[in-house]
Amino acid sequence: MPIQATEKIWMDGEYVDWDEARVHVLTPSLHYGWGVFEGIRAYERADGASAVFRLTDHMERLFRSAKIYHMEPPVSLEGAVKVTKDLVAMNGVPTCYVRPIVYLGFGEMGLNPLNSPVRMAIACWPWGAYLGEDAFETGVRVKVSSWRRLDANIIPPAAKATGQYLNSSLAKAEAVKAGYDEGILLNPNGYVTDGSGENVFLVRDGVLCTPPLAAGCLAGITRASILQIAADEGIRVREADMVRTDLYLADEAFFTGTAAEVVPIREVDDRVLGDPGPITRRLQEVFTAATRGRDERYRDWLEPVT
Ligand code: PMP
């Protein structure tokens, strides 16, 4: 589905018209994938106001990603937070997806990233359910990918870098071509990491399990939110390595991510897990209430736009 244009995009300190937000074709990041980005959602709250979900946490992760890649964003963290809120208000999209990106701008070409100017942009637009409108209710069919997730000493999964999504997109394309909705990547040692753009959870014997970050998972903000909600709901939680058969034999499984939100997994490699189970349903319910401002316990996660 094409991106639905909004009015303005923030680029290096200015709000420019959507169609004018251009970069030169010789922009080094386009050639070598040296850039870092975020995916954030803003939600219209029950009272009609808009709030960005865990905006500061996302910007902190962006700045951590930039540090790994030797880039100093051309705006402070507080500045990036303010610009995001202003942009959402300016574009009149109380429910939207926000995409900040820090990258190397036009100037020098070559593999030394250290002399190029660091550029930054933030855009936002309305974006629906990432894994499809039905996915939230019925769940998705998943394939364990033949592609392995990047090793931390090859390209660090701790950063959310543009180039590393070659790995995710290979897994996504493979899954889609084979007729599945999403792929899950194992790490080079065969342990479960992430979906192409989501963290993975499973439930077995009433315990909620997710792989540890050291397996090569992104430190997902939805993942952290679900772990907090589970603790608050009295659900037992375990972070532990898991192999692909742990997915096949799970009582319940689901993905978490900003774009996907909380999406049940109904099948893995044609092993049927079935309809979304009670723990998945409860976590979906509380997460949805939290993001829409209907659960007082999580008010701090909502950063109001105005
Ligand atoms: N893993 C990967 C590989 C991702 O791309 C994402 C999306 N950012 C996630 C997990 C989920 O992270 P978050 O909940 O912060 O969006």
Residues whose N, C-alpha, C, O or C-beta is under 5 A from the ligand:
A	BS01	PMP	G39 D194 G195 S196 G197 E198 N199 L218 A219 G220 I221 T222 R223 T256 G257 T258 A259
